[in-house]
Amino acid sequence: MFAKSREENGSLEIWCMMIEKAWAKIFGNYEVTEAGFTKDVLNSLTGAPCENLETEDKDFWNLIVKYSNANYVITGACDNEGVSY
């Protein structure tokens, strides 16, 4: 889990850094939290059921619209295979 703080009115939010640090502490260090699925983090933080959708799924867009209309949290991600930092 990685997060980015927002600066507003000259004040930097720290809540996301605190969650990131707590998440790393649960797993022992930051390195082991480098990869994974957003659904696992959201499930652990909220207890809400979560699922992965693949763009190849035949009902992908219908599910996105359905979940958006139900005000579900929706995130997007891609793998970083072949990406160098």
N, C-alpha and C positions, 0 to 999 in steps of 0.2 A: 504494500500500500504506500503510495506516494501522494503527497498533497502539496498544494501551493497556497500560500497565504495571500490575502488581499489587503492592500493598504487603502484606508479610507480616512479622510480628514487628517492626514499625517500620522495616523495610528495603525500599526501593523497587527492584524489578527494573529493570535497564536494558537487558537483552539485546534487547528488542523495539524500543527506541528506537535502538539501534545498527544493527539490521537495517534499520529505516526510513530512517536516515540514509545507510547504504550503498546502499540501493535508489535514493534520490534522487540520490546522487552518480553512480551508473551512468548515470542519465538526464539529468544536468546540473543539476536543481533539483527542489524539492518540487512546484512547480506542475504540471509535466508528468506527475507520478505521481498526480494527483487522481482520475482515472477509469481504468477498465480492468476486467479480469476477474480474479477470485481465482485461477482456474485458471492464468493466465499467471504470476502470482507464485509459486504453489506449484510449478509446473513448473520455473521458473528456480531456485528455492531448493533443490529436492530432486532434480530430474531425472526425477521420476516422471511417467508419463502422466496427464493430467488431461482432464476433459471438462465441458462445460456441459450441464445438463439443464433443460428448460423444464417448468413445471407442466402445460402443455398436452399434453406427450408422453403417449401412451397407456400406456406402461410406467413412468411416473414413479415411482409408489409401489413397484412391484415392484423397480425398480433401487435405490431408496433402501434397501429392506430387504436386498437382495442385497449392496450395498456396505457397509452397516452390519455385516452378519454376517461380512463378509470383513475387518472392521476398517480399512476405507479412511477417509481423512480426508474429511469431508463438511462443506461450508460452505453458507451461504445468503446471498443478496444480493437487492437490488431496485434498480431505477433510481431516481434522485432527480428525475425529470422533474416539474416543477411545484412542487418544494420550494425554499423560499428560506431562507437562513441569516441 
